[in-house]
Amino acid sequence: RGPGRGWVYPRAFVVICGSGCLPQMKQIVLIGDSIRMGYQETVRAELAGVADVWSPEVNGGHTVNVLLHLHAWVGHRKPQILHVNAGLHDIRTLWYGGRELLVPVDFYRRNVRTILTTARDVFGAAVAWALTTPVREENHHRAHARWNDFDRFECDVRTYNEAAREVCADLGVPVNDLHQVAAEAGLDRIQTDDGVHYLPEGSAMLGRAVAGFLRREFLGGNPKV
């Protein structure tokens, strides 16, 4: 195990120096909701031999939950790189048929800033923010009408993404536009019938996009090995 709790370094990727064994690969943490859970294995496979990718076993949920677990997921692990994808749970309505959202946009904006500045300035990670992926409203409304629990709207996705983009511009943090990646691929082709989650091929596509983004922004454009 390396100096960060939970890291395991393959023998092929360590070097011997005067102080012992040191990892050569970058350590990356992926945080996010079920969309991240769908693409994380593809990211890990795409960056095998280039970076050691870790993500929580649980759904990261909304930005408040990310803040609650930021010390455990990032502070204890001390990764070099953090990629965050959170928003779909923030824009949930409190009840089906209502328009009050779980995390209001001003709170979301503040949470995004706090997540990024804490991870970067306190925990020492290079940080990136992924924009929330699209909601196909007709499908999503129909699915949640059956359950009568909550709803989501694409207009809120766009509003919250713009808020996150503004924060990132102010902080000089790179933005991974997964919203555009998914939309350009054709949502009816890659999403499930609930209008939010992804078929295996859709998750794999998002994973390749995340891996490519991480290579370009943080790994010197290293190709897959």
C-alpha positions in Angstrom: 0.0 0.0 0.0 1.1 3.5 -0.7 1.0 6.6 1.6 -2.7 7.3 0.9 -5.0 4.9 2.8 -6.6 2.4 0.5 -4.2 2.8 -2.4 -2.6 -0.4 -3.8 0.2 0.0 -6.3 1.1 -2.7 -8.8 4.7 -3.8 -8.7 5.2 -2.9 -12.3 4.6 0.8 -11.5 7.0 1.5 -8.7 10.6 2.7 -8.6 13.3 2.2 -6.0 14.9 5.3 -4.6 16.8 6.2 -1.5 13.7 6.4 0.6 12.1 3.2 -0.7 9.3 2.5 -3.2 7.4 5.5 -4.7 4.4 5.3 -7.0 4.8 6.5 -10.6 1.2 6.6 -11.5 -1.1 9.6 -10.8 -3.8 9.0 -8.3 -7.3 10.0 -9.5 -10.5 10.2 -7.5 -13.9 10.2 -9.3 -16.8 11.5 -7.2 -20.4 11.6 -8.5 -23.8 10.1 -8.6 -25.1 7.0 -10.4 -23.9 8.4 -13.7 -20.4 8.3 -12.4 -21.0 4.8 -11.0 -21.9 3.8 -14.6 -18.8 5.1 -16.2 -16.1 4.6 -13.6 -15.0 1.1 -14.7 -14.5 2.4 -18.2 -12.3 5.2 -17.0 -10.3 2.8 -14.9 -9.7 0.5 -17.9 -8.9 3.4 -20.2 -6.3 4.8 -17.8 -4.8 1.4 -16.8 -1.0 1.8 -16.5 -1.3 5.6 -16.6 -3.3 6.4 -13.5 -4.7 4.6 -10.5 -8.5 5.5 -10.4 -10.5 5.2 -7.2 -14.2 6.1 -6.6 -16.5 5.6 -3.6 -18.7 2.4 -3.6 -21.7 4.5 -2.8 -23.7 7.0 -4.8 -22.3 10.5 -4.2 -25.7 12.1 -4.4 -26.1 15.9 -4.2 -23.4 18.5 -3.5 -24.3 18.6 0.2 -23.5 14.9 0.5 -20.3 15.4 -1.4 -19.3 18.1 1.1 -20.1 15.8 4.0 -17.8 13.1 2.6 -15.1 15.2 1.0 -12.6 14.6 3.8 -13.0 10.8 3.7 -13.1 10.6 -0.1 -10.4 13.2 -0.9 -8.7 14.5 2.3 -7.7 11.1 3.6 -6.6 9.8 0.2 -4.6 12.8 -1.0 -5.1 12.1 -4.8 -3.3 14.3 -7.3 -6.5 14.7 -9.4 -10.2 15.0 -8.5 -13.0 14.8 -11.0 -16.5 15.7 -9.7 -19.9 15.1 -11.3 -22.8 16.2 -9.1 -26.0 17.9 -10.0 -28.8 15.5 -10.8 -29.7 15.0 -7.2 -29.5 18.8 -6.5 -32.2 19.5 -9.2 -34.7 16.9 -7.9 -38.0 18.5 -7.0 -39.2 18.0 -3.4 -42.4 16.3 -4.7 -43.8 15.2 -8.0 -45.8 18.1 -9.4 -43.9 20.7 -7.5 -41.1 23.0 -8.7 -39.1 23.6 -5.5 -35.7 22.0 -5.8 -33.8 20.0 -3.2 -30.7 22.3 -3.4 -31.5 25.8 -4.6 -29.2 27.1 -7.3 -27.5 29.7 -5.1 -26.7 27.0 -2.6 -25.5 24.7 -5.4 -23.2 27.5 -6.7 -21.7 27.9 -3.2 -21.3 24.2 -2.8 -19.5 23.8 -6.1 -17.1 26.5 -5.1 -16.5 25.0 -1.6 -15.9 21.5 -3.0 -13.4 22.8 -5.5 -11.5 25.2 -3.3 -11.3 22.8 -0.4 -10.1 19.9 -2.6 -7.5 22.2 -4.4 -6.4 24.6 -1.7 -6.6 22.4 1.4 -6.2 18.9 0.1 -3.8 19.7 -2.7 -5.6 18.1 -5.6 -5.9 19.3 -9.2 -9.6 19.6 -9.7 -12.1 19.4 -12.5 -15.9 19.7 -12.7 -18.2 17.6 -15.0 -21.4 19.2 -16.1 -24.6 17.4 -15.4 -25.9 15.1 -18.1 -29.3 15.8 -19.8 -32.7 14.9 -18.7 -35.3 13.7 -21.3 -38.3 15.2 -19.6 -41.1 13.3 -21.3 -39.5 9.9 -20.3 -38.6 11.2 -16.8 -42.0 12.6 -16.1 -43.7 9.4 -17.2 -41.4 7.2 -15.0 -41.8 9.3 -11.9 -45.5 9.8 -12.4 -45.9 6.1 -11.7 -43.9 6.4 -8.4 -45.3 9.9 -7.5 -42.1 10.8 -5.8 -40.1 13.6 -7.5 -39.2 15.0 -10.9 -36.5 16.7 -12.8 -36.4 19.3 -15.6 -33.9 19.9 -18.3 -34.2 23.7 -17.9 -32.8 23.2 -14.3 -29.9 21.1 -15.6 -29.0 23.9 -17.9 -29.3 26.6 -15.1 -27.2 24.6 -12.7 -24.6 23.7 -15.3 -24.3 27.4 -16.1 -23.8 28.2 -12.4 -21.1 25.5 -12.1 -19.4 26.8 -15.3 -19.3 30.4 -13.9 -17.7 29.2 -10.7 -15.1 27.2 -12.6 -14.3 30.1 -14.8 -13.8 32.3 -11.7 -11.5 29.7 -10.1 -9.7 28.7 -13.3 -11.0 25.1 -13.0 -11.4 23.0 -16.2 -14.9 21.9 -17.1 -15.8 18.5 -18.6 -18.9 19.1 -20.7 -20.5 15.7 -20.4 -23.9 17.3 -21.1 -22.7 18.1 -24.6 -21.1 14.7 -25.0 -24.3 12.8 -24.2 -26.6 15.1 -26.2 -24.5 14.9 -29.3 -24.4 11.1 -29.1 -28.2 10.9 -29.2 -30.1 10.4 -25.9 -32.7 8.1 -27.4 -29.8 5.8 -28.4 -27.8 5.8 -25.2 -30.2 6.5 -22.3 -32.6 4.1 -20.6 -36.3 4.7 -20.7 -36.2 6.7 -17.4 -34.6 9.7 -19.3 -31.7 10.0 -16.9 -29.6 6.8 -16.7 -27.6 5.2 -19.4 -27.4 1.9 -21.2 -24.1 0.1 -20.9 -22.9 1.5 -24.2 -23.9 5.0 -23.1 -22.0 4.6 -19.8 -18.9 3.3 -21.7 -19.1 6.3 -24.0 -19.2 8.7 -21.1 -16.3 6.8 -19.5 -14.1 7.2 -22.6 -15.0 10.9 -22.7 -14.0 11.3 -19.0 -10.7 9.4 -19.6 -9.9 11.4 -22.6 -10.6 14.7 -20.7 -8.3 13.6 -17.8 -5.5 12.7 -20.2 -5.7 16.1 -22.0 -6.0 18.2 -18.9 -3.8 16.4 -16.4 -1.9 13.5 -17.8 0.0 15.2 -20.6 -2.1 13.7 -23.3 -0.7 10.2 -22.6 -2.4 7.7 -24.9 -3.9 4.5 -23.5 -1.2 1.8 -22.9 
